């Protein structure tokens, strides 16, 4: 369904994009508000999706278990290297990828060592 977006939304600075209850909403280039019922997947996740989501959960858990100075070190690495991603994102990249060369390059550029206090990356599951 399409309706013209009220000017009040713009005046108040309200964003009318995203999910609200059972509806998904977005604004077109012509400033029309479009909303429709959310669609849910009909079949459950595959085995490989389950494994991948599990690895992301493990990476997030490891981030939460890091001490604050190590987390701050990752954030400092991100800022000193002028990365567009946060320290948390760099940590997840390090945890999920076999190739650690990206993080090692950032370490060499900034002079910070984040790999040693963070431990080994997550192993790939046998498939």
Contact map, one row per residue, 1 for C-alpha under 8 A:
1110000000000000000000000000000001110000000000000000000000000000000000000000000000000000000000000000000000000000000000000000000
1111000000000000000000000000000111100000000000000000000000000000000000000000000000000000000000000000000000000000000000000000000
1111100000000000000000000000000111000000000000000000000000000000000000000000000000000000000000000000000000000000000000000000000
0111110000000000000000000000001110000000000000000000000000000000000000000000000000000000000000000000000000000000000000000000000
0011111010000000000000000010001110000000000000000000000000000000000000000000000000000000000000000000000000000000000000000000000
0001111111000000000000000000000000000000000000000000000000000000000000000000000000000000000000000000000000000000000000000000000
0000111111100000000000000000000000000000000000000000000000000000000000000000000000000000000000000000000000000000000000000000000
0000011111110000000000000000000000000000000000000000000000000000000000000000000000000000000000000000000000000000000000000000000
0000111111111111000000000000000000000000000000000000000000000000000000000000000000000000000000000000000000000000000000000000000
0000011111111100000000000000000000000000000000000000000000000000000000000000000000000000000000000000000000000000000000000000000
0000001111111100000000000000000000000000000000000000000000000000000000000000000000000000000000000000000000000000000000000000000
0000000111111100000000000000000000000000000000000000000000000000000000000000000000000000000000000000000000000000000000000000000
0000000011111110000000000000000000000000000000000000000000000000000000000000000000000000000000000000000000000000000000000000000
0000000011111111000000000000000000000000000000000000000000000000000000000000000000000000000000000000000000000000000000000000000
0000000010001111100000000000000000000000000000000000000000000000000000000000000000000000000000000000000000000000000000000000000
0000000010000111110000001110000010000000000000000000000000000000000000000000000000000000000000000000000000000000000000000000000
0000000000000011111000011110000000000000000000000000000000000000000000000000000000000000000000000000000000000000000000000000000
0000000000000001111100011100000000000000000000000000000000000000000000000000000000000000000000000000000000000000000000000000000
0000000000000000111111111000000000000100000000000000000000000000000000000000000000000000000000000000000000000000000000000000000
0000000000000000011111111000000000000000000000000000000000000000000000000000000000000000000000000000000000000000000000000000000
0000000000000000001111100000000000000000000000000000000000000000000000000000000000000000000000000000000000000000000000000000000
0000000000000000001111110000000000001100000000000000000000000000000000000000000000000000000000000000000000000000000000000000000
0000000000000000001111111000000000111100000000000000000000000000000000000000000000000000000000000000000000000000000000000000000
0000000000000000111101111100000000111100000000000000000000000000000000000000000000000000000000000000000000000000000000000000000
0000000000000001111100111110000011110000000000000000000000000000000000000000000000000000000000000000000000000000000000000000000
0000000000000001110000011111000011100000000000000000000000000000000000000000000000000000000000000000000000000000000000000000000
0000100000000001100000001111111111000000000000000000000000000000000000000000000000000000000000000000000000000000000000000000000
0000000000000000000000000111111111000000000000000000000000000000000000000000000000000000000000000000000000000000000000000000000
0000000000000000000000000011111100000000000000000000000000000000000000000000000000000000000000000000000000000000000000000000000
0000000000000000000000000011111100000000000000000000000000000000000000000000000000000000000000000000000000000000000000000000000
0001100000000000000000000011111110000000000000000000000000000000000000000000000000000000000000000000000000000000000000000000000
0111100000000000000000000011111111000000000000000000000000000000000000000000000000000000000000000000000000000000000000000000000
0111100000000001000000001111001111100000000000000000000000000000000000000000000000000000000000000000000000000000000000000000000
1110000000000000000000001111000111110000000000000000000000000000000000000000000000000000000000000000000000000000000000000000000
1100000000000000000000111100000011111000000000000000000000000000000000000000000000000000000000000000000000000000000000000000000
1000000000000000000000111000000001111100000000000000000000000000000000000000000000000000000000000000000000000000000000000000000
0000000000000000000001110000000000111110000000000000000000000000000000000000000000000000000000000000000000000000000000000000000
0000000000000000001001110000000000011111000000000000000000000000000000000000000000000000000000000000000000000000000000000000000
0000000000000000000000000000000000001111100000000000000000000000000000000000000000000000000000000000000000000000000000000000000
0000000000000000000000000000000000000111110000000000000000000000000000000000000000000000000000000000000000000000000000000000000
0000000000000000000000000000000000000011111100000000000000000000000000000000000000000000000000000000000000000000000000000000000
0000000000000000000000000000000000000001111100000000000000000000000000000000000000000000000000000000000000000000000000000000000
0000000000000000000000000000000000000000111110000000000000000000000000000000000000000000000000000000000000000000000000000000000
0000000000000000000000000000000000000000111111000000000000000000000000000000000000000000000000000000000000000000000000000000000
0000000000000000000000000000000000000000001111101100000000000000000000000000000000000000000000000000000000000000000000000000000
0000000000000000000000000000000000000000000111111100000000000000000000000000000000000000000000000000000000000000000000000000000
0000000000000000000000000000000000000000000011111110000000000000000000000000000000000000000000000000000000000000000000000000000
0000000000000000000000000000000000000000000001111111000000000000000000000000000000000000000000000000000000000000000000000000000
0000000000000000000000000000000000000000000011111111100000000000000000000000000000000000000000000000000000000000000000000000000
0000000000000000000000000000000000000000000011111111110000000000000000000000000000000000000000000000000000000000000000000000000
0000000000000000000000000000000000000000000000111111111000000000000000000000000000000000000000000000000000000000000000000000100
0000000000000000000000000000000000000000000000011111111100000000000000000000000000000000000000000000000000000000000000000000000
0000000000000000000000000000000000000000000000001111111110000000000000000000000000000000000000000000000000000000000000000000000
0000000000000000000000000000000000000000000000000111111111000000000000000000000000000000000000000000000000000000000000000000000
0000000000000000000000000000000000000000000000000011111111100000000000000000000000000000000000010000000000000000000000000100000
0000000000000000000000000000000000000000000000000001111111110000000000000000000000000000000100010000000000000000000000000000000
0000000000000000000000000000000000000000000000000000111111111000000000000000000000000000000000000000000000000000000000000000000
0000000000000000000000000000000000000000000000000000011111111100000000000000000000000000000000000000000000000000000000000100000
0000000000000000000000000000000000000000000000000000001111111110000000000000000000000000000100110000000000000000000000000100000
0000000000000000000000000000000000000000000000000000000111111111000000000000000000000000000100000000000000000000000000000000000
0000000000000000000000000000000000000000000000000000000011111111100000000000000000000000000000000000000000000000000000000000000
0000000000000000000000000000000000000000000000000000000001111111110000000000000000000000000000000000000000000000000000000000000
0000000000000000000000000000000000000000000000000000000000111111110000100000000000000001001000000000000000000000000000000000000
0000000000000000000000000000000000000000000000000000000000011111110000000000000000000000000000000000000000000000000000000000000
0000000000000000000000000000000000000000000000000000000000001111111000000000000000000000000000000000000000000000000000000000000
0000000000000000000000000000000000000000000000000000000000000111111101100000000000000000000000000000000000000000000001000000000
0000000000000000000000000000000000000000000000000000000000000000111111100000000000000000000000000000000000000000000000000000000
0000000000000000000000000000000000000000000000000000000000000000011111110000000000000000000000000000000000000000000000000000000
0000000000000000000000000000000000000000000000000000000000000000001111111000000000000000000000000000000000000000000000000000000
0000000000000000000000000000000000000000000000000000000000000000011111111100000000000000000000000000000000000000010011000000000
0000000000000000000000000000000000000000000000000000000000000010011111111110000000000011000000000000000000000000000000000000000
0000000000000000000000000000000000000000000000000000000000000000000111111111000000000010000000000000000000000000000000000000000
0000000000000000000000000000000000000000000000000000000000000000000011111111100000000000000000000000000000000001010000000000000
0000000000000000000000000000000000000000000000000000000000000000000001111111110000000011011000000000000000000000010000000000000
0000000000000000000000000000000000000000000000000000000000000000000000111111111000000111000000000000000000000000000000000000000
0000000000000000000000000000000000000000000000000000000000000000000000011111111100000010000000000000000000000000000000000000000
0000000000000000000000000000000000000000000000000000000000000000000000001111111110000010000000000000000001100101010000000000000
0000000000000000000000000000000000000000000000000000000000000000000000000111111111111110010000000000000000000000000000000000000
0000000000000000000000000000000000000000000000000000000000000000000000000011111111100100000000000000000000000000000000000000000
0000000000000000000000000000000000000000000000000000000000000000000000000001111111100000000000000000000000000100000000000000000
0000000000000000000000000000000000000000000000000000000000000000000000000000111111100000000000000000000001001100000000000000000
0000000000000000000000000000000000000000000000000000000000000000000000000000011111110000000000000000000000000000000000000000000
0000000000000000000000000000000000000000000000000000000000000000000000000000011111111100000000000000000000000000000000000000000
0000000000000000000000000000000000000000000000000000000000000000000000000000010001111100000000000000000000000000000000000000000
0000000000000000000000000000000000000000000000000000000000000000000000000000010000111110110000000000000000000000000000000000000
0000000000000000000000000000000000000000000000000000000000000000000000000010011000111111110000000000000000000000000000000000000
0000000000000000000000000000000000000000000000000000000000000000000000110111110000001111111000000000000000000000000000000000000
0000000000000000000000000000000000000000000000000000000000000010000000100110000000000111111100000000000000000000000000000000000
0000000000000000000000000000000000000000000000000000000000000000000000000000000000001111111110000000000000000000000000000000000
0000000000000000000000000000000000000000000000000000000000000000000000000100010000001111111111000000001000000000000000000000000
0000000000000000000000000000000000000000000000000000000000000010000000000100000000000011111111100000000000000000000000000000000
0000000000000000000000000000000000000000000000000000000100110000000000000000000000000001111111110000000000000000000000000000000
0000000000000000000000000000000000000000000000000000000000000000000000000000000000000000111111111000000000000000000000000000000
0000000000000000000000000000000000000000000000000000000000000000000000000000000000000000011111111101001000000000000000001000000
0000000000000000000000000000000000000000000000000000000000100000000000000000000000000000001111111000000000000000000000011100000
0000000000000000000000000000000000000000000000000000001100100000000000000000000000000000000111111100000000000000000000001100000
0000000000000000000000000000000000000000000000000000000000000000000000000000000000000000000011111111000000000000000000001000000
0000000000000000000000000000000000000000000000000000000000000000000000000000000000000000000001011111000000000000000000001000000
0000000000000000000000000000000000000000000000000000000000000000000000000000000000000000000000001111110000000000000000000000000
0000000000000000000000000000000000000000000000000000000000000000000000000000000000000000000001001111111100000000000000000000000
0000000000000000000000000000000000000000000000000000000000000000000000000000000000000000000000000011111110000000000000000000000
0000000000000000000000000000000000000000000000000000000000000000000000000000000000000000000000000011111111000000000000000000000
0000000000000000000000000000000000000000000000000000000000000000000000000000000000000000010001000001111111100000001000000000000
0000000000000000000000000000000000000000000000000000000000000000000000000000000000000000000000000001111111110000000000000000000
0000000000000000000000000000000000000000000000000000000000000000000000000000000000000000000000000000111111111000000000000000000
0000000000000000000000000000000000000000000000000000000000000000000000000000100010000000000000000000011111111100000000000000000
0000000000000000000000000000000000000000000000000000000000000000000000000000100000000000000000000000001111111111110000000000000
0000000000000000000000000000000000000000000000000000000000000000000000000000000000000000000000000000000111111111000000000000000
0000000000000000000000000000000000000000000000000000000000000000000000000000000010000000000000000000000011111110000000000000000
0000000000000000000000000000000000000000000000000000000000000000000000000000100110000000000000000000000001111111000000000000000
0000000000000000000000000000000000000000000000000000000000000000000000000000000000000000000000000000000000111111100000000000000
0000000000000000000000000000000000000000000000000000000000000000000000001000100000000000000000000000000000110111110000000000000
0000000000000000000000000000000000000000000000000000000000000000000000000000000000000000000000000000000000100011111110000000000
0000000000000000000000000000000000000000000000000000000000000000000001001100100000000000000000000000000000100001111111000000000
0000000000000000000000000000000000000000000000000000000000000000000000000000000000000000000000000000001000000000111111110000000
0000000000000000000000000000000000000000000000000000000000000000000000000000000000000000000000000000000000000000111111100000000
0000000000000000000000000000000000000000000000000000000000000000000001000000000000000000000000000000000000000000111111100000000
0000000000000000000000000000000000000000000000000000000000000000010001000000000000000000000000000000000000000000011111110000000
0000000000000000000000000000000000000000000000000000000000000000000000000000000000000000000000000000000000000000001111111000000
0000000000000000000000000000000000000000000000000000000000000000000000000000000000000000000000100000000000000000001001111100000
0000000000000000000000000000000000000000000000000000000000000000000000000000000000000000000001111100000000000000000000111110000
0000000000000000000000000000000000000000000000000000001001100000000000000000000000000000000000110000000000000000000000011111000
0000000000000000000000000000000000000000000000000000000000000000000000000000000000000000000000000000000000000000000000001111100
0000000000000000000000000000000000000000000000000000000000000000000000000000000000000000000000000000000000000000000000000111110
0000000000000000000000000000000000000000000000000010000000000000000000000000000000000000000000000000000000000000000000000011111
0000000000000000000000000000000000000000000000000000000000000000000000000000000000000000000000000000000000000000000000000001111
0000000000000000000000000000000000000000000000000000000000000000000000000000000000000000000000000000000000000000000000000000111
